[in-house]
Amino acid sequence: MKLQFLGHACFLLDDGVHKVLTDPFLTGAGRPEWAEKVDPDVIFVTHGHGDHVGDAAAIARRTGAPVCCTADLADAVFVPAGVACVAGNLGGTVRLSFGCAKFFQALHGGGAAGCPACGFLFEMGGRKIYHAGDTALMTDMTLLADEDIDVALLPIGDFYTMGPADALRAVKLIRPRLTVPMHYNTFQAITQDPEAFAAACKEAGFAAKVLQPGEEMTL
């Protein structure tokens, strides 16, 4: 089971057979070549802001991969774009060829009228991976401590999402085996030091790893 960071909130999960792509903001982040070559089986989008919708529709049309998102976001953005969707909603679980993903609430604007933001709890390749999407710190994260999460992908950029201090508080609530920071340094407003965050996690007794765009790790 491999996890590759493609920048901002975009990750590629690969179990050797299936590939799952999240929040593919690639062209807008200066990586159009990645948008043209990535070949997922399914694309997950946490909410409707442009830095998360990104290249999702274009990649879906090129590869035939469906977009999995909330039903509201599907109706507002992807169905009108002619994209096949797997549309669920908060608290629900979708079961697909790679495994399953549960829609978990996120405390954030949805990016389109009436469309809630979410995160996803993936079960794939014998691992549990929580992609928090864009969220503020919230007490609902205590529910995730019972999920025995292998990797938590948490925003640390501040301004639009949790900052490093609140992300560390989230780690203490979720208690994952490993945390990977995301959603930082793409724009000036979310400039952060991810290594300082990883060091703070270690000091608190939790493992964290900073991935550079394009870098992958084996879980």
Stockholm file with secondary structure:
# STOCKHOLM 1.0

chainA/1-219         MKLQFLGHACFLLDDGVHKVLTDPFLTGAGRPEWAEKVDPDVIFVTHGHGDHVGDAAAIARRTGAPVCCTADLADAVFVPAGVACVAGNLGGTVRLSFGCAKFFQALHGGGAAGCPACGFLFEMGGRKIYHAGDTALMTDMTLLADEDIDVALLPIGDFYTMGPADALRAVKLIRPRLTVPMHYNTFQAITQDPEAFAAACKEAGFAAKVLQPGEEMTL
#=GR chainA/1-219 SS CEEEECSTTCEEEECSSCEEEECCCCGGGTCHHHHHHCCCSEEECCCSSHHHHTTHHHHHHHHCCCEEEEHHHIIIIITTTTCCEEEECTTCEEEETTEEEEEEECCSCCSSTTCCCEEEEEEETTEEEEECCSCCCCGGGGGGGGGCCSEEEEECCCSSSCCHHHHHHHHHHHCCSEEEEESCSSSGGGCCCHHHHHHHHHHTTCCBCCCCTTCEEEC
#=GC SS_cons         CEEEECSTTCEEEECSSCEEEECCCCGGGTCHHHHHHCCCSEEECCCSSHHHHTTHHHHHHHHCCCEEEEHHHIIIIITTTTCCEEEECTTCEEEETTEEEEEEECCSCCSSTTCCCEEEEEEETTEEEEECCSCCCCGGGGGGGGGCCSEEEEECCCSSSCCHHHHHHHHHHHCCSEEEEESCSSSGGGCCCHHHHHHHHHHTTCCBCCCCTTCEEEC
//
